Amino acid sequence: MIDRRLRGVSLAAMACAVMALGACATTGSDSPTASDPAPTAAASKPRTLATGLDAAASPDPFPSTYTPLPRSNSAIVGATVFDGAGRKIENGVVVITDGRVSAVGGANTPVPAGYTVVDARGRFVTPGVIDVHSHLGVYPSPGVQGMSDGNEATSPNTAQVWAEHSIWPQDPGFNTARAGGVTTLGILPGSANLFGGRGVTVRNVPSITMQGMKFPGAPHTLTMACGENPSRVYGSRNQSPATGMGNVAGYRAAFIAARDYKAKWDKWRETGQGDPPTRNLQNETLVGVLDGSILVENHCYRADEMAVMLDIAKEFGYRITTFHHAIEAYKVAPLLAENGVCAAMWTGWWGFKMEGLDAIEANAALVDAPQNSCAVIHSDDPDLTQRLNQEAAAALAAGREAGMNIPEERAISWFTLNAARAIGIDKETGSLEVGKRADVVIWSANPLSVYARADQVFIDGGKAFDRFDPAYQPTSDFELGQPGYGLTAANVSEGAR
């Protein structure tokens, strides 16, 4: 009887029991007692799941294969330089080494021996233009049904889809955007849904695959949409959401499910016991929002709805990076600045639906006014993306007309550094600062002039476009209606077709 009762007890404890000394105790031992559960193999060693069943095992399943364009070390000299971070440098110098900015300054900035010197006297230099809201590649030209891949309008929540899986790299819109100085684009799925899916940031370089354009290390984004789009699309199908309150209920239900999903995976990883949760791509994206690895790009027009979306973000512990379109952002500019949220806007687009009626041209200028603000000019359009500098100029002019003394060098940030911040790449690009990628545009005139054209465009220090050199002017079989090679004004007039 004694042996059975004391089996498994330490020798010291056994001696106490045999001697019936109730005051005996053992100290200083980490040995398990009879009441401690034996450690399991699962708890001591993480379990490996079959390939594809654990997102953590392959956090980047579609990795970037981007390779910079051919380049040489160079220096751009003599231009008026807007660095994108608030400086304007007359007779400036930008030095590029191994595809990165290595120096920016005035005329006395030294140029290392052997560097290619680009004479930009009389012209202007800015960082590359960044369009944070583009559908190039997912709604490409020609605009036919077979290429309409930007909106998975089949459910209010399609957080599981990724825009990069719809990108057609041969879209000629990439070429025309590059001719407008655009070096980086945020490609988003459309806004029919509460959760439209993941967006991707791309380098505007020719490529056969989307992986060849994918910006290395850039965070994924998630398109969310508030307002008329989701309620109109799904209300017309007699399903939820059909109202603004249905929209909000849908966001909250989705994040509750994502929180629950995350808790189950966290518990399984911690204990290793039982079966793991079944992988869910929809919840996986929303968990990325909750842990901050995926940035929220929120389509939202009205000021009151932006305030509600910020409250939802606080309820579930995530943050909104940027409100897109944001026609009424001027009404809540201090609130946006207080929460560190960017607003990506147009200047002249308004009135095409009810939520777009209360627009003003000075919207971006007013959003820019508070401290810690982040005003951004975006396109949502394959034509406007070629002229974001002009759109910023219009917003600047409207702000000045309203009495705001905004310097040109600040307005430049609306399509450079602020835009980079709006999609989470401001540590890499968006300004001509030492160590950043050498994404540079040389303009024929002040970029805030309607007469300015991008003369040369560099991406990571490699020439991507040159208005004076046909070798750097990409053409496409899909640019319909363009004259053929070798045609002149003379032979066209003679009837050549």
Beta strands, then each sheet from edge to edge (+ up, - down):
strand 1: 74-82
strand 2: 88-97
strand 3: 100-105
strand 4: 116-119
strand 5: 124-127
strand 6: 129-134
strand 7: 182-187
strand 8: 195-203
strand 9: 221-225
strand 10: 295-300
strand 11: 320-325
strand 12: 342-345
strand 13: 375-377
strand 14: 440-443
strand 15: 454-459
strand 16: 462-466
sheet 1: 3+ 2- 1+ 4+
sheet 2: 3+ 2- 1+ 5+ 14- 15+ 16-
sheet 3: 6+ 7+ 8- 9+ 10+ 11+ 12+ 13+
end
